[in-house]
Amino acid sequence: MPGMNSGLNSNNATLVAAFRSALLHQGLWVLLIFAMLAVAWVAVREWLRPPRPRPAAPEPAWRQLLRIGFGVIWIFDGLLQAQPDMPGGMPSQVIEPTASSSPGWVQDIVNWAGTSWSYHPVQAAAATVWIQIGIGAWLIAAPRGPWSRLAGLASVAWGLVVWVFGEAFGGIFAPGLTWLFGAPGAVVFYCAAGLLIALPERHWQARLGRTVLGVLGVFFIGMAVLQAWPGRGFWQGTLHGKPGTLTGMVSDMASTPQPALLAGWARDFGSFTAAHGFVVNLFTVIALAVLGAGLINAGRGPAWLIRATVAATVVLCLADWVLIEDFGFFGGVGTDLNSMVPLALLVVAGYLALRPGPAPVPQPAAAQPAAAQPATAGVAAAEPVTAEPAAQAPPPGRPAWRPSRVLRTFGAAGSRAVLATWAVVIILLGAAPMALAQVNRDASPIIAQAIDGDSAPLNFTAPAFTLTDQNGATVSLASLRGKVVLLTFLDPVCTSDCPVIGTEFKEADQVLGARAGGVEMVAIVANPLYRSTVYTRAFDREDQLASLPNWRYLTGSLPQLEQAWKNYDVSSQILPAGGMVLHQDVAYVIDANGKTRTELSFDPGPSTSSTESSFAVELASAAEHVMKTS
Amino acid sequence: MRTRVTKARVPKARLAVLAATAATVALAAGCGSGAPAATATTSAARPARPPLAASFAGRAGAGWTIVQMGGSATQEDNFWQMFYRQASTWRLATPAGVADNGGLVVTGTPAGPLLTGFLPSQDLTFSPLATSTNSGATWSAASPVDPGLADVPDALAAGPGGRLIALTSGGAELSQRLGASWTHLITAKALAATPAARACQVTGLTGAAFSPAGVPMLAATCARPGVAGLFAETNGTWHATGPRLPAAFSKENIDVLRLAATGSGMVALLRAGTGTLLAGWMASNGAAWTLSPPLRTGGRRVTSTAVGPGWSMGIILNAADGLTLSGPAGSWRRLPALPRWSATLALGSSGQVDALAAHGATFTDWRLGAAGWTSGQTIHITIPYGSSS
C-alpha cells in the first residue's frame, strides 16, 4: 500500500522518545485541567452554595454493565495505544496487514488513514490514546441522561473510525472471515454497545433484551453457516501438508511475543486443531448454531434454558478468547482485547435487559429548564439536580447563559458530571494536536530526525568552489552570496538515494513558497565517471528539477570535483561489479554571508512519501532558521 | 390479543432476517473463497520478453556474455555482469560507476568499440552508456539514452562508422557517432503506420541491428499471426524484410527474440506462439532468409540466447536444457545435461560450446568435450551486496 508505511522501525528511539514526551506533556495537561475543574467546582459550591442534586434514579443493570464494561475496555485500549511501538508500528504492523487481503477499494480507503498516520505518527498515536481513554472515562462517569447517551454516541463514532480505518471494515471483505478470529471486527460490538447506551429511556423495556439477544442469535447462526461453508479450509486441520486455515491462524497467534504459559496453550490448541480439524470445526458450527437458536428464542423459553444458553455463550466466547484469539493484545502492537470479551458483555447485557428495569424517577416540572441548558446543561442532566427556585429562572427575553447562572449550574452538578466534563476535555486535548497536524499537508520533521538524527550546528566559512551548472554557466559560491545556499552532493546516475534527495529538495522549495526566492538549491556531482552536463541535465529531467529556477546542479573536471568533495568532507568511492558509486548523503546550509551554519545527515531512509515530505520540511526549516538568524 | 399478534409476526420477521443473514453470509463466503485472477490468462497469452542473459562471439571466438549474479532481485542484490572472452580466457568487464540491477545490454562491431547500456532500475529512468576501445578493460561515459533502454538484449545496436540505434520504451533513437547525441528514428506507432508494417500490425519493438551494409533494422512484435516483424530502413523508407514463414505458423504470433549482425549477414531467433523456435539467417547480400527446422519447446521458457561465429546459435530452456544450432545447414542439437547454475551458452570457433555458470559471486566456464562438461576457468568477483538498497 503506497504511502502508508513510514518505513521506520517501530521501536525507533527518536520516535519512541517523542511519543513518550507527547504523552507526558498531554498527561500533565490532563491532570492540570482535572485539578482546575475540581478546584473550581469545589469553590463554586462553597461560594454560591447551589442546591444539592437529587439522588439519581437507578440505572438498569444491563446498561450499567455495558457502560462500565465498555468504558473499561476503551480505557484498556487507550493504554494499549500508549505502547512505545505504536507511532511507527501502527500503519505497518496493524493497519497494513489487516487490510492486505481486502479488495483494492478497501485498501485505498485504509491507505488514506495509514498515510495520514505515517505523516504525523506521534500526534496520531497520542491522539488515539487520549481519545480512547476519554471515551472510556466518559462512559464510566456519566450514568444517565443526555450526557451519558452522548458518550454512547461518541463510542459509536470513534468505533466506526477504528472499524473502517484500523480494522479495514473488520475484514468482512477479505477471505478467511471467521467468528473464531473476531469477525466482523471487535469494534462493531463497541458500536452496538454504544448504540444501546445512547437509546432514550423510553426504550428501556424487556423487549429490548429480546431484540438484543435475537439479533445476536441471528449473528451466531450466520457465523455458523460461514464456518460450515466448504472450501474455506476450516474443515481440515492440515491441507496438503500445510496447516489448515484455523491451525495456521492459531500458530500465528502462538508465535506472538507473550508469556510462555499462554503461548503454550495456543500452541497446544494449534496441535489439537491440526490433528482434529474436522472435529473442532464441527463442534464450532454446532455450538454457534445451537447457541444462536437459543438466543433467538430467549424471550420465550423457560428461565433456566435462557440462563444456560447465556452461560454457555459466555463460556464459548471466553474459551475462544483464550485459546484462539490468544487474549488479542500481546505483541507490542496489540490494540484491543479482540471480539470475544465485548461480545460476551453484549450477550450478558441482553440477558439482563430481559428483566424489567427500574421505574424512571418523575422529574419535577421546575427542573426541566435546567436540564435543557446547552453545554453545562448536559452536565447537570448526568445527575439531575434539585430544581432551583422559580424566581431564579431567566425572565423571558434574557439570555439563559448568564455567567452567574452557568456558575450555579456548574456548582450544582454532581461529581460524576464534573468527571464526564473532564473526560470530554481529555478527548478534545488528544484530538486537537492531530487535527492541527492534519491541516498541514507536510509531514512532521520527527520522521527525518528519527532516520538521521538531529542536525549539527556549524559556524565556519564555506569553502569556495567554481563549477559549471547544468546549462553550462559558471557558478561560484561567491556568486551566490546574499542568499541562503542549501548544498548537497548527488550522483546523476544513482538509482536510489540521489533521486529521492533531489525530490526532497524540490519539495523543500515548495514548502518555502515565496521565501524560496532567498534560497539557492545547489548540488555538486558526486560521481567521478558520469559527470558531464548531459548527465546532470538527464538527472534534472528525471527528477523534474529542470523547471526550478533556483536549482543548480554543478559539475566540473575531476580535479575540481575532487577538491570540492575534499573541502566538504565528502568521499566518492567506485564500487566494482555493477555497484553504485558510494558517497555521503549530506546537506549543508550556508548563510547569506557564506558561513556554513548547519550540517544535515540526509540519508533518505526508506524513501516513502512521508519520509520525503519530512526531509523536505526539515530542510526548509533549516533554511528558514538561517535566514532569520543571519 | 396482543400476544397472539406478536406470535404471528415474529417468526416471519425472524425468517426474513435469517434468510437475509444466510444470503449475506453466503455472499461473504463466496467472496472469501476467491477466484483466479482474470489477468493471469491475459498475461499467459503472450510469452515473456526475450531474456537479457545472452552471449555473442565473433569469428575468432572473442566475445562477451551478460549474466545475472549476486542475490535477490527483489532486494536489489542482483548485479548483472559482463564478461569478455579473448584467447579463450574470460575476464570481468562490467563498466563501473552505475548500479546495474536493472540489466545490461552490449553491442559492438568487430572493428569498433564496445558499448554498454544500463537498463533503468529503481528511480533511475534513463540509461547511462559506457564505451570501451580496449575490449572492456576500461570504460568512459557516453551520452545517456533518455528515456531508458527497453529491456531486451538487442536494445542497442552498433553499425559502421560509430552509428548506433537505441530501443527505448518510446521507440528507436539513432546516434551518428557513438552516442554523442541522439535523434529520433521512429516509434512503434509510427512504424505500424507505414505501408510496409501494415501486414504486421506492430505492437512493440524488441530488437535493433545494423545489417553488414549499415542499414538500420528493427525487430517488432506483430499482432497479426504468422508474420515475423523485421523491418529495414533505406533512404528514409521502411521495408518489411522478415522471412516468409511456413503455413504451419499462420495462426501463431511471432516474436523476434534476437536480431544480430554477424560477419556473414544477419541472424534472427523467432518464437512462434509459446511452443516453437525458429532460427533465420540472411546473407549480407540481402538474399532471402533461410530458416532452421522448427524446435518444439513444449512451452518451456527461453532463459538465454547465444550467437556465435559462422551463424551458430545456442539457447537454454527453463535454465536447464541447452540446445545449439550450427548454422543454416544444421539442425538443433540437444546438449548433455547442463552444469548447475548454467546461465548462458558461449559458442566458439570450430564448434566449441561452453556453458557459463553464474551463481552468487562465482562465474565458471564449463567446456563441452567428448567426456561431457569439464570445469575450466572460474572467476570469483566481489558483489557489492546492499549497495543498491
Chai-1 contact restraints between the chains, C-beta under 6 A:
chainA,res_idxA,chainB,res_idxB,connection_type,confidence,min_distance_angstrom,max_distance_angstrom,comment,restraint_id
A,P175,B,G32,contact,1.0,0.0,6.0,A-B,restraint_1
A,P175,B,G34,contact,1.0,0.0,6.0,A-B,restraint_2
A,L177,B,A28,contact,1.0,0.0,6.0,A-B,restraint_3
A,L177,B,G32,contact,1.0,0.0,6.0,A-B,restraint_4
A,V218,B,V17,contact,1.0,0.0,6.0,A-B,restraint_5
A,V218,B,T21,contact,1.0,0.0,6.0,A-B,restraint_6
A,G222,B,T21,contact,1.0,0.0,6.0,A-B,restraint_7
A,G222,B,V25,contact,1.0,0.0,6.0,A-B,restraint_8
A,V225,B,A22,contact,1.0,0.0,6.0,A-B,restraint_9
A,V225,B,V25,contact,1.0,0.0,6.0,A-B,restraint_10
A,L226,B,V25,contact,1.0,0.0,6.0,A-B,restraint_11
A,L226,B,A29,contact,1.0,0.0,6.0,A-B,restraint_12
A,W229,B,A29,contact,1.0,0.0,6.0,A-B,restraint_13
A,G231,B,S33,contact,1.0,0.0,6.0,A-B,restraint_14
A,R232,B,G32,contact,1.0,0.0,6.0,A-B,restraint_15
A,V493,B,V98,contact,1.0,0.0,6.0,A-B,restraint_16
A,V493,B,P128,contact,1.0,0.0,6.0,A-B,restraint_17
A,T495,B,A99,contact,1.0,0.0,6.0,A-B,restraint_18
A,T495,B,S121,contact,1.0,0.0,6.0,A-B,restraint_19
A,T495,B,Q122,contact,1.0,0.0,6.0,A-B,restraint_20
A,T495,B,D123,contact,1.0,0.0,6.0,A-B,restraint_21
A,T495,B,L124,contact,1.0,0.0,6.0,A-B,restraint_22
A,S496,B,Q122,contact,1.0,0.0,6.0,A-B,restraint_23
A,P499,B,D123,contact,1.0,0.0,6.0,A-B,restraint_24
A,N527,B,G97,contact,1.0,0.0,6.0,A-B,restraint_25
A,L529,B,G97,contact,1.0,0.0,6.0,A-B,restraint_26
A,L529,B,A141,contact,1.0,0.0,6.0,A-B,restraint_27
A,Y530,B,G97,contact,1.0,0.0,6.0,A-B,restraint_28
A,Y530,B,P128,contact,1.0,0.0,6.0,A-B,restraint_29
A,Y530,B,A141,contact,1.0,0.0,6.0,A-B,restraint_30
A,V534,B,S143,contact,1.0,0.0,6.0,A-B,restraint_31
A,A538,B,F126,contact,1.0,0.0,6.0,A-B,restraint_32
A,A538,B,P144,contact,1.0,0.0,6.0,A-B,restraint_33
A,A538,B,D146,contact,1.0,0.0,6.0,A-B,restraint_34
A,E542,B,T125,contact,1.0,0.0,6.0,A-B,restraint_35
A,I574,B,A96,contact,1.0,0.0,6.0,A-B,restraint_36
A,L575,B,P384,contact,1.0,0.0,6.0,A-B,restraint_37
A,L575,B,S387,contact,1.0,0.0,6.0,A-B,restraint_38
A,P576,B,T382,contact,1.0,0.0,6.0,A-B,restraint_39
A,A577,B,F79,contact,1.0,0.0,6.0,A-B,restraint_40
A,A577,B,T94,contact,1.0,0.0,6.0,A-B,restraint_41
A,A577,B,I381,contact,1.0,0.0,6.0,A-B,restraint_42
A,A577,B,T382,contact,1.0,0.0,6.0,A-B,restraint_43
A,A577,B,I383,contact,1.0,0.0,6.0,A-B,restraint_44
A,G578,B,F79,contact,1.0,0.0,6.0,A-B,restraint_45
A,G578,B,T94,contact,1.0,0.0,6.0,A-B,restraint_46
A,G578,B,D100,contact,1.0,0.0,6.0,A-B,restraint_47
A,G579,B,P384,contact,1.0,0.0,6.0,A-B,restraint_48
A,G579,B,S387,contact,1.0,0.0,6.0,A-B,restraint_49
A,M580,B,A99,contact,1.0,0.0,6.0,A-B,restraint_50
A,M580,B,S387,contact,1.0,0.0,6.0,A-B,restraint_51
A,M580,B,S388,contact,1.0,0.0,6.0,A-B,restraint_52
A,V581,B,G97,contact,1.0,0.0,6.0,A-B,restraint_53
